[in-house]
Amino acid sequence: MNDFELIVNGYLSNQYRDSFIGLPRPRLLLLIWPSTGGNARSFRIKESELISQKIMLIRYNPTSHGNSFGNYNPSDSIDQLMHFLRLNHLLEIPLVGIGHSGGGAALVMLGNQLKFLKKYLLSPILNSRLSLEYLYENRNIDEFLKLIISDSKNNETENSKQREVIYSRLADPSWLYTANLRDLNFTVKNHRIHLADLATFLRNLFIPGFDITEQILNNKSPMEIFLPKEDKWFPRDRTIAIGKQAGIKISEIESAKDHFFTSSWLSVWQKIKSEIFT
């Protein structure tokens, strides 16, 4: 069974229960959806500041992220989040979303289901297949393969076998076009992601994959895209061109050197905080 984590104002819930109804009613929800293989806990925010502003912070680790386990699928994770918000009577509260990479794409996929005041997208993946093709084309696919390799020190022999299979099967892009994921039905667990079945994960995200370009172009709610100076995971020029066509503000973060905004989250947060704090 797929699991998930929701950390709300510091309180953890991984079940569908109305566990937050007793908390003070906020004026605003702040939802964080991390990158694929990311962890919402890594977004450093002083929760005391948010509480004083009557903002409820929801850190969402969908299936296979954080300490959760299963097979990540964006559409299923959207359904899980919506069900949780509905149970806790939070659907009518204005919402600000922060999504990184694939998490940014998931926020866009939410469309008009939630009352977004604004979406902030960090290095959003606009097309999942294109992202992998871009990594292959520029010989950076190793960055993705490292994401899906087990790193348990207790099973180094098994890890080595998995690593050999992953590199032999995924080092070239042919699987994207043949959909042949033979020999990849095994569990992956590392400090980034916990997958029940690697083949299922790859099918969910890349065969055929998702494309949010039309949703970006038809976007009706305020949105801002933050980009690093360099991005190995998705072509910046495509994001910039689509963002400009859609009339979306695009901000380059000078201190962000890579797709993961390494050591630059606080610069982004200061910009967001200046807009959402009263």
C-alpha positions in Angstrom: 0.0 0.0 0.0 1.3 3.5 -0.9 2.2 5.7 2.0 2.7 9.5 2.2 3.6 12.2 4.8 2.0 15.5 5.6 3.8 17.6 8.2 1.4 20.4 9.2 2.8 23.1 11.5 5.2 20.6 12.8 2.7 17.8 13.3 3.1 14.6 11.3 0.2 12.7 9.7 0.4 9.9 7.2 -3.3 8.9 7.4 -6.6 10.2 6.2 -7.9 11.6 9.5 -9.2 14.9 10.7 -6.2 15.4 12.9 -5.7 19.2 12.3 -9.3 20.4 12.8 -8.5 21.5 16.3 -5.6 23.8 15.3 -6.2 27.6 15.0 -8.0 28.5 11.8 -5.4 30.0 9.4 -5.9 32.9 7.0 -3.6 31.2 4.5 -2.2 27.8 3.7 1.4 27.4 2.5 1.9 24.1 0.7 5.4 22.8 -0.2 5.8 19.9 -2.7 9.4 18.8 -3.1 11.2 17.6 -6.2 11.1 13.9 -7.2 13.4 12.3 -4.7 13.3 15.4 -2.5 12.1 16.0 1.0 9.8 18.7 2.1 11.6 18.9 5.4 14.6 20.3 3.7 12.8 23.7 3.0 14.0 25.6 6.0 11.3 27.9 7.3 10.7 29.3 10.8 7.3 27.9 11.6 6.9 30.4 14.5 7.0 33.2 12.0 4.2 31.6 10.0 2.1 30.9 13.1 2.3 34.6 14.0 1.1 35.4 10.5 -1.8 32.9 10.8 -0.3 30.8 8.0 -0.6 27.0 8.2 2.5 25.3 6.7 1.8 22.0 4.9 5.0 20.1 3.9 3.9 17.3 1.6 6.1 14.3 1.0 4.1 12.2 -1.5 4.5 8.5 -1.8 8.2 7.3 -1.8 9.4 10.7 -0.5 10.7 11.5 3.0 10.0 8.5 5.2 7.1 7.3 3.0 7.2 4.2 0.8 5.5 3.0 -2.3 5.2 3.8 -6.0 5.1 7.5 -6.7 2.5 8.7 -9.3 1.7 12.4 -9.5 -2.0 11.9 -10.2 -2.4 9.5 -7.3 -0.5 11.9 -5.0 -2.8 14.8 -6.1 -5.8 12.7 -5.1 -4.3 11.9 -1.7 -3.6 15.5 -1.0 -7.1 16.6 -2.1 -8.7 14.0 0.1 -6.6 15.1 3.1 -7.5 18.7 2.6 -11.2 17.9 2.2 -11.3 15.8 5.3 -9.7 18.6 7.3 -12.0 21.3 5.9 -9.1 23.2 4.4 -10.3 23.5 0.7 -11.8 27.0 1.1 -8.7 28.6 2.7 -6.6 30.7 0.3 -3.4 28.8 -0.7 0.1 29.6 -1.7 2.1 26.7 -3.3 5.8 26.2 -3.6 6.8 23.3 -5.9 10.3 22.2 -6.9 11.1 20.4 -10.1 8.5 17.6 -10.5 6.8 19.0 -7.5 6.3 22.3 -9.4 4.7 20.3 -12.2 2.4 18.6 -9.7 1.2 22.0 -8.5 0.4 23.0 -12.0 -1.5 19.7 -12.5 -3.7 20.6 -9.6 -5.1 23.3 -11.9 -8.2 24.9 -10.5 -9.0 22.3 -7.9 -7.6 24.5 -5.2 -7.8 28.3 -4.5 -4.3 29.3 -5.3 -3.4 32.9 -4.5 -0.1 32.2 -6.2 2.2 29.3 -7.3 6.0 29.6 -7.0 7.8 27.0 -9.2 11.5 26.3 -8.7 13.1 24.7 -11.8 9.8 23.2 -12.9 9.9 20.1 -15.1 7.4 21.0 -17.9 7.8 17.6 -19.7 9.0 14.5 -17.9 10.2 12.6 -21.0 11.9 15.7 -22.3 13.7 16.0 -19.0 15.3 12.6 -19.4 16.0 13.1 -23.1 17.8 16.3 -22.1 19.9 14.5 -19.5 20.8 11.8 -22.0 21.6 14.2 -24.8 24.0 16.2 -22.6 25.5 13.1 -21.0 24.2 13.9 -17.5 22.0 10.9 -17.1 24.2 9.7 -14.3 22.5 12.4 -12.1 19.2 10.6 -12.6 20.6 7.1 -12.2 22.1 8.0 -8.8 18.6 9.0 -7.7 17.3 5.4 -8.2 20.2 3.3 -6.8 19.9 1.8 -3.3 22.6 2.9 -0.8 22.0 0.7 2.2 25.2 -0.2 3.9 23.7 -3.5 5.1 23.2 -4.9 1.6 26.2 -3.8 -0.4 26.2 -7.0 -2.4 22.6 -6.6 -3.4 23.1 -2.9 -4.0 26.0 -3.7 -6.4 23.8 -6.1 -8.4 21.0 -3.5 -8.6 23.5 -0.9 -9.7 24.8 -3.1 -12.5 21.3 -3.9 -13.7 20.2 -0.2 -13.6 23.3 1.0 -15.6 23.1 -1.8 -18.1 19.3 -1.2 -18.8 19.1 2.6 -18.4 22.5 4.0 -19.4 21.0 4.6 -22.9 17.6 6.0 -23.7 16.2 3.1 -25.7 13.8 2.0 -22.9 12.0 5.3 -23.2 10.9 4.3 -26.7 10.5 0.5 -26.3 8.9 0.7 -22.8 11.0 -2.4 -22.0 11.6 -2.4 -18.3 12.6 -6.0 -17.9 14.6 -6.9 -14.8 13.8 -3.7 -13.1 11.0 -4.9 -10.8 12.8 -4.4 -7.5 12.7 -2.2 -4.5 14.9 0.9 -4.3 15.7 2.6 -1.0 18.2 5.4 -0.4 18.5 8.7 1.4 16.4 10.4 -1.3 13.7 8.0 -2.4 11.9 4.8 -1.3 10.4 2.9 -4.2 8.4 -0.3 -3.9 9.1 -1.2 -7.5 11.5 0.7 -9.8 9.8 -0.4 -13.1 6.4 0.9 -11.9 8.0 4.2 -10.9 9.5 4.6 -14.4 6.3 3.8 -16.1 4.3 6.2 -13.9 6.6 9.1 -14.7 8.0 8.5 -18.1 5.9 6.1 -20.2 4.3 8.1 -21.7 5.2 10.8 -19.1 3.5 14.1 -18.4 3.6 17.4 -20.2 2.2 20.5 -18.5 3.0 23.0 -21.3 -0.7 23.6 -22.2 -1.6 24.0 -18.5 1.1 26.6 -18.1 0.0 28.5 -21.3 -3.6 28.4 -20.1 -2.8 29.3 -16.5 -5.2 31.7 -14.9 -3.8 32.1 -11.4 -0.7 34.2 -10.5 2.5 32.2 -11.0 6.2 32.9 -10.7 9.1 30.7 -11.9 12.5 30.7 -10.2 15.4 29.4 -12.3 19.0 28.7 -11.4 22.0 29.9 -13.5 22.4 26.4 -14.9 20.0 23.5 -15.1 21.1 20.0 -16.2 17.6 18.5 -15.7 15.6 20.7 -18.1 16.3 23.2 -20.9 16.1 26.7 -19.4 15.5 28.3 -22.8 12.3 26.2 -23.2 11.0 27.2 -19.7 11.8 30.8 -20.4 10.1 30.8 -23.8 6.9 29.2 -22.5 6.9 31.4 -19.4 7.1 34.5 -21.5 4.4 33.3 -23.9 2.2 32.7 -20.9 3.0 36.1 -19.3 4.6 34.5 -16.3 7.2 36.3 -14.3 10.6 34.5 -14.4 13.2 35.3 -11.8 16.8 34.0 -12.0 18.4 33.4 -8.6 22.0 34.5 -8.9 23.1 32.3 -6.0 21.4 29.2 -7.4 24.1 27.2 -9.3 22.1 24.1 -10.1 18.7 22.5 -10.5 18.5 21.8 -6.8 19.0 25.4 -5.7 21.9 24.2 -3.6 22.6 26.7 -0.7 20.2 29.2 -2.2 16.7 28.3 -0.8 16.8 31.1 1.7 17.2 33.7 -1.1 14.1 32.3 -2.7 12.2 32.1 0.6 13.0 35.8 1.4 11.4 36.8 -1.9 8.3 34.7 -1.3 8.0 35.7 2.4 8.0 39.4 1.4 4.9 38.8 -0.7 2.8 36.6 1.6 3.5 38.2 5.0 1.2 41.1 5.9 
